[in-house]
Amino acid sequence: MSFKLSRRSLDRLEGVDERLVAVVNHAITATKTDFGVIQGMRTLEQQKELVAKGASQTMRSKHLTGHAVDLMAYINGRGSWELNLYDDLADAMKEGADMVGVAVKWGAAWSIGDMRNWDGTMEEAMNSYVDLRRSQGRRPFIDGPHFELITG
């Protein structure tokens, strides 16, 4: 089944780096799970609020520079936070990154770096990240909806 981005999702891509937009545009045609864009660019004030609430861990978010997007998985037209759905989105984003030729990092597999270099599913990449953090005695920060362009 092929999906397409809504007008609202396209509007939320305004100001986002065109390479990341191209990755998202490819991913929506390749995914098994429908999705929309819930966040592209952020203002400094929005970022401060998210850090204060614990929803973000940095004031150096790539959302501030147009190098990140957050996606929402949809099942029967309703938003869902089920993590397994984001594995599917990440697989489609990996395919998109490969097609566009850009490095993209997924917020549920921070230690992996460029998704294109991971041999296996993105679910396996996330599990590898979780295992690494646990072996370090640290809690993993899973941000399944988040994808960012690796720059410089």
Beta strands, then each sheet from edge to edge (+ up, - down):
strand 1: 34-39
strand 2: 68-75
strand 3: 78-80
strand 4: 104-106
strand 5: 146-149
sheet 1: 1+ 2- 3+
sheet 2: 1+ 2- 5+ 4-
end
